[in-house]
């Protein structure tokens, strides 16, 4: 399905019945990374798997900003009259989730993030260097966004009062200390570092995330 909001046309797939749950993918991906997870979640929840602006079946765009992408989701929730949804965001989707909770308090009821960072320095230097080198060749605006954004002050996280589950893989591209900082600064957070997993190995085309979501929701 398509929705026209915030000067964008976004694609989303709606499945299941029950309390609303939004899924947001990471940089350069689309909603199909959740193909193993969505059928399980749809047994209990109304799942909205969304393609972010410029991704997947959503309309192309040349400008990217995490703030704008968070506003996209805020307007989608409002326009579709989705009441107090839970939002799960992977990587860039997690950043969008944090910004949504900061700038639109009360819009979502719970937040789950995995592999998210508050600023580019939260990424491991080896990965950051690879992105910089690739961007020099590609000029990809999505990579530029990763190198320049976000800029969320750790102290600002105190404003997010809803329950938040903070996840990362043991071998994530996000520094472990950075993930722990995010959880520590959130007033109502749970933290899980998942053994043996990297940034997306337990998320992309995987159902390993399912029990973490279920335990948090219950």
C-alpha positions in Angstrom: 0.0 0.0 0.0 1.1 3.6 -0.6 0.6 6.8 1.4 1.4 10.3 0.3 2.8 12.3 3.3 5.4 14.9 4.0 6.0 15.5 0.3 6.9 11.8 0.0 5.2 8.6 -1.3 5.9 5.8 1.1 5.1 2.1 0.6 4.1 -0.1 3.5 2.8 -3.6 3.9 0.1 -4.2 6.5 -0.5 -7.7 7.8 -2.1 -9.4 10.8 -4.5 -8.3 13.5 -4.0 -7.0 17.0 -2.1 -4.1 18.6 -0.1 -2.1 16.0 3.6 -2.7 15.6 5.7 -0.7 13.1 8.9 -2.2 11.5 11.7 0.1 10.2 14.6 -1.3 8.2 18.2 0.1 8.0 20.2 2.1 5.5 19.9 0.9 1.9 17.4 -1.9 2.7 13.6 -2.2 2.6 10.8 -3.9 4.5 11.6 -7.4 2.9 14.5 -7.9 5.4 11.7 -8.7 7.9 10.3 -11.5 5.7 11.0 -14.2 8.3 9.9 -12.1 11.3 6.7 -10.6 10.0 4.7 -13.8 9.7 5.3 -14.6 13.3 4.5 -11.1 14.6 1.4 -11.0 12.4 -0.1 -13.8 14.5 -0.4 -11.4 17.4 -0.1 -7.9 16.0 -1.1 -5.6 13.2 2.3 -5.2 11.5 3.2 -2.2 9.4 6.4 -3.0 7.6 7.5 0.3 6.0 9.9 1.3 3.2 11.6 4.5 4.3 11.8 7.4 1.9 14.0 6.6 -1.1 14.0 2.9 -0.3 12.3 -0.1 -1.7 9.0 0.7 -3.3 8.8 4.2 -1.9 9.4 7.0 -4.3 13.1 7.9 -5.0 14.5 11.0 -3.4 17.9 12.8 -3.5 17.8 14.3 0.0 18.0 12.3 3.2 17.9 13.4 6.8 17.1 11.3 9.9 14.9 14.2 11.2 12.9 14.2 7.9 12.6 10.4 8.0 11.3 10.6 11.6 8.7 13.2 10.5 7.6 10.8 7.7 6.8 8.1 10.2 5.1 10.6 12.5 2.8 11.7 9.7 2.2 8.1 8.6 1.1 7.2 12.1 -1.2 10.2 12.3 -2.6 9.9 8.8 -3.4 6.2 9.2 -4.8 6.8 12.7 -2.6 4.2 14.3 -3.2 4.5 18.0 -0.1 4.2 20.3 1.9 1.7 18.2 5.0 0.0 19.2 7.9 0.8 16.9 10.9 -1.5 16.1 13.8 0.1 14.3 16.9 -1.6 13.0 20.1 0.5 12.5 18.9 3.7 10.7 15.4 2.6 11.7 16.5 2.7 15.4 17.8 6.2 15.0 14.5 7.3 13.4 12.7 5.7 16.3 14.7 7.6 18.9 14.1 10.9 17.0 10.4 10.1 16.7 10.2 9.5 20.5 12.1 12.7 21.2 10.2 15.0 18.8 6.7 13.5 19.0 6.3 12.3 22.7 3.2 10.3 23.2 2.9 9.1 19.6 4.4 5.7 20.2 3.8 3.5 23.3 7.0 1.5 23.3 10.3 1.5 21.3 12.7 -1.3 20.3 16.0 -0.4 18.7 18.9 -2.5 17.5 22.3 -1.4 16.2 21.4 2.3 16.6 23.8 5.2 17.3 23.5 8.7 18.5 26.2 10.1 16.3 28.7 8.8 13.7 31.3 8.4 16.4 29.2 5.6 17.9 30.2 3.4 15.0 33.4 1.4 15.1 36.3 3.1 13.4 37.0 0.3 11.0 33.4 0.4 9.7 33.4 4.2 9.6 36.6 4.2 7.6 35.0 1.8 5.0 31.9 4.0 4.7 34.1 7.1 4.1 36.2 5.4 1.5 33.2 4.0 -0.3 31.4 7.4 -0.2 34.4 9.1 -1.9 33.8 6.8 -4.9 30.0 6.6 -4.9 28.8 10.0 -3.6 25.8 8.1 -2.2 23.6 10.5 -0.2 22.6 7.7 2.1 26.3 7.2 3.0 26.8 10.9 3.5 23.9 10.9 6.0 25.6 8.1 7.9 28.8 10.1 8.0 27.2 13.4 9.1 24.2 12.4 11.2 22.6 11.9 13.6 23.5 14.3 16.4 21.5 13.2 19.4 22.8 14.4 22.7 23.0 11.6 25.3 21.4 13.9 27.9 18.4 14.3 25.6 17.4 10.7 26.0 16.2 11.5 29.5 13.1 13.0 27.8 12.0 9.6 26.4 9.8 8.2 29.2 8.3 5.2 27.4 9.8 1.7 27.8 12.7 1.1 25.3 14.4 -2.2 24.5 18.0 -1.6 23.4 19.6 -4.4 21.4 22.9 -4.9 19.7 24.9 -7.9 18.4 28.1 -9.0 20.3 30.0 -8.2 17.1 28.0 -5.2 16.0 29.4 -2.3 14.0 28.2 0.0 16.8 30.6 0.2 19.7 29.4 -1.8 22.7 30.1 1.1 25.0 27.9 3.4 22.8 25.0 0.9 23.0 25.3 0.7 26.7 25.4 4.5 27.0 22.1 4.7 25.1 20.5 2.3 27.5 21.9 4.0 30.5 20.6 7.4 29.5 17.1 6.2 28.8 15.0 6.3 32.0 13.0 3.2 31.2 15.3 0.9 29.2 16.2 -2.7 29.0 19.5 -3.7 27.4 20.5 -7.0 25.6 23.7 -7.7 23.8 23.1 -10.8 21.8 25.9 -13.3 21.8 27.5 -14.5 18.6 25.6 -12.0 16.4 26.8 -9.1 14.3 24.9 -5.9 13.2 22.2 -7.6 11.2 22.7 -11.4 11.4 19.8 -11.9 13.9 17.5 -9.5 12.0 17.9 -9.6 8.2 15.8 -12.6 6.8 15.8 -14.0 10.4 13.3 -14.7 13.0 15.8 -14.6 15.9 14.4 -11.3 17.0 10.9 -12.7 17.7 11.4 -13.9 21.3 13.1 -10.6 22.3 10.1 -8.6 21.0 7.6 -11.0 22.6 9.4 -10.9 26.0 9.5 -7.1 25.9 5.9 -6.8 25.0 4.7 -9.1 27.7 
